[in-house]
Amino acid sequence: MNWEATYAIAMELKRKYKDVNIEEVTLGQIYTWTLALPEFDDDPQLSNDDILRSIYQDWYEELIHKK
């Protein structure tokens, strides 16, 4: 998994952090949690706020549309 896989990252974070209130999650948390995913294998320095926002948005939209 790499930074381009924002939806896959979001789904894995959603599964792993199912009890987290998404509205309280920061981009810093998304960054740290993504790096900790066993399936993630990309350069941490390639991340940026746009990528992290995309992950957040994918996660948020899954929560509100799939409940």
Secondary structure, DSSP 8 states (H G I E B T S, - for coil): --TT-HHHHHHHHHHHTTTS-GGG--HHHHHHHHHH-TT--S-GGG--HHHHHHHHHHHHHHHHH--
